[in-house]
Amino acid sequence: EDQVTQSPEALRLQEGESSSLNCSYTVSGLRGLFWYRQDPGKGPEFLFTLYSAGEEKEKERLKATLTKKESFLHITAPKPEDSATYLCAVQTLEYGNKLVFGAGTILRVKS
Amino acid sequence: DAGITQSPRHKVTETGTPVTLRCHQTENHRYMYWYRQDPGHGLRLIHYSYGVKDTDKGEVSDGYSVSRSKTEDFLLTLESATSSQTSVYFCASGGTGGAGGANVLTFGAGSRLTVL
């Protein structure tokens, strides 16, 4: 059974304290791995798509990386406005156009 | 204007009553999805559509049905609501613009349903 596991469940950082969120997956035939950001009371907002091991993408203070078993979302010098829930999702050849989501990591950045 | 809208945004109903949630997208996306989000479970797929009148079940489809009569509209119906269906429901749409057919999804703002 395909699984997507995110860790930690929750993370508290001081402003400027860099850290990483993890998304591990046990799927076959990965088509793409996605990162989304979700603010309270809103729908998820797309951040990145990664397609193959070794790929990296950056956006402002965020950098996503991908290996054959996991993805990391690195947050460099975070600010309070980076506080949100970060969701990871995978799309596989077997499940076609369905995305399987992890439970998310709740990030709180204090000033 | 938002590319995808959901209605109603909030609804309180009683056990046993039918409920329909509506999703409208202006992106001309082929694929549309209904997810539910519950604490500790993340987003779980209820049903999805890969074209007009073409739908398929997701991992938590029991008690739900869907219909898609136009590209832009996707309806989720709870025939007889139960308390276990209290949740936040998200609609999403996506095309096939990614490498290998990977879909980037655009989500609506969510519909909070409470079943008493």
Interface residues (C-beta under 8 A of the other chain):
Chain A: Q6 R31 G32 F34 Y36 G41 K42 G43 P44 E45 F46 T49 Y51 L87 A89 Q91 G96 N97 K98 L99 V100 F101 G102 A103 G104
Chain B: Y31 Y33 Y35 G40 H41 G42 L43 R44 L45 Y48 Y50 G58 F90 A92 G94 T96 G98 A99 G100 G101 A102 N103 V104 L105 T106 F107 G108 A109 G110
